[in-house]
Amino acid sequence: MTATELLVALAIAVGIVGIIVPVLPGTILVLGAILVWALEVGTATAWVVFALATTFLALGTVVKYLVPGRQLKASGVPSRTLLVGALLAFIGFFVIPVVGMFIGFVLGVYVAERARVGAAAAWPSTKAALRAVGVSILIELVAAFLAASTWVAGVVLT
């Protein structure tokens, strides 16, 4: 294993961790690492690997918004509630490092739903939003693992 491959593997691993704990732009790190490898290797195989990885990550990015969005619409959570959740997640990210984003999102969705439908119905909507976020993270994670697996196959083939 070359030094470049080792650094690329490390960057991919950090990117995958960034998807699970959204402090770093995970998908971009994975894609950027594979691009660096393709530029370094420069073979047709390396560019095919990069194209496949890009396809997996792009599809994952699109699907991670479509599927949870449909789930939320089906469970009756309005976009405004998600906007409040996202705003408090952004604030929480700076107030409480690492976990503040999650706490802020949950609190924002709960507060918005409590104001909209009352205390009794706020928690089910909050749980639906949390499930949707979990599905979104899982979809992005699967796409990153597919891209990483494609890169590993490319390393073996070159």
N, C-alpha and C positions, 0 to 999 in steps of 0.2 A: 504494500500500500504506500503510495506516494504521500508527500507532505500535503499536496493540494487535496488529494482525496480524503485525507484525515481531517483537514480543516473544513472541507465541504460537508463531511459527515457530521462534524461538530455543529456547524451552522444549521444543518437540517434538524438535528436533535434539539437545538435551541429554538428553532422555529416551531417544532411540534409542541414543545413546552409552552411557547408563546400562544399557541392556540388554546391550550388547556387553561393556562393562567394568562388572560389577555393583558399582559403588560407590554409585550413585544408584538410587532406585526408578523405573526407566525407564517402566514401564507406567503408573504413577500420575502421573508427570509429563506424559506424553502426554495422558492422559485429563483431568487437571486443566487443562492448557493449552487443550484444546478446549472444556472447560466454561467457562472464562473468556471465550473468544471467543463462545460461544453466549449467555452472559449479556450481553455487551457489545452484540452485534448484535441479539439478541432477536427475530428473525424466525422464522417457522415453518420455513423452510429451515435456519436455524442449529440449531434443535432436532432436526430430522430428521438432520442431519449428526452432532450429538452422540449421538443414539440409535444410529445406525449405527456410529459409532466405538466407543461403549460395547459394542455387541454383538460387534464384531471383537475388542476387547481382552478381553472376558469369555470368549469362546470360545477365544481363544488361551491364556488362563490355564488353563482347564480342560484343553485338549488338551496343553499343555506338560507336564502331570503324568501324563496317561493314557498317551500314546505311549511316552515313555522308561521308564515303570514297567513296561509290558508287555515292552519290549525287555530290561530287566534281569531280569525274572522268567524270560523265555525263555532267557537266558544263564546262569541259575543264581546270580545275585548276590543274596544275602539282604538284607532290609531292615536288619538289624543292621549290616552292612558299610557301607551308605549312611549310617546314623546316625553311625558313627565318622568317616566321611568328612566329613559335615556339621559335626560337632563340631570336627574339626581345621581345617576351612575357616574356621569362626568364629574360632578362636584365631589362625589364620594371618592373617586380615584385620587383626587388631590388631598382630601381631608384625611383619609385613612389609607395609607399605601397598601397595595396589593388587593386586599379584600374589600376596600371601600367601594369599588365599582359594583360588586355583587350586592353589597348591603344597600347602596344607594338605589340600585335598580329595583330591588324588592320593595324597599320603602316607598319609592316613587310610584310604583304600580299600585301598591296598597293604598296610599294616600289618595291617588287620583280615583281609584275605584270606590273608596269609601265615600268620597265627596259625590261621586256619580250615582252609586246604587245603595249606599248605606253600609254599615259595619257588617251585617250578616252576610251579604253577598260579595263583599270585597275580597275575602280570602280565597274563594274558589277561582275568581278571576286572576288573582295573584298567582295561584298554583298553575293555572293554564299558561300564564306568561312565562313562568319559570320552566315549565316543560318545553315550551317552544324555544327558549334560549338553550336548553340542554340539547334539544334535537339539532339546533343550528350548530352548536359546537361539535356535536358528533359527526354531522355531515362534513364540516370543514376538516375534522380530524381524519376521517376516512379518505378524503381527497388528498390530504398531505401524506398519509401512509401509502396510497397508491403512487403518488409522485416519487416518494422516497424509495419504494420498491422498484420502480422503473429505473431510478438512478442506480440502485445496487445491481440490477441486471445489466445496465449499461457498463458499469465498472467491470463486471465479470467478463463481458463480451469484448471489451477493448484491451 
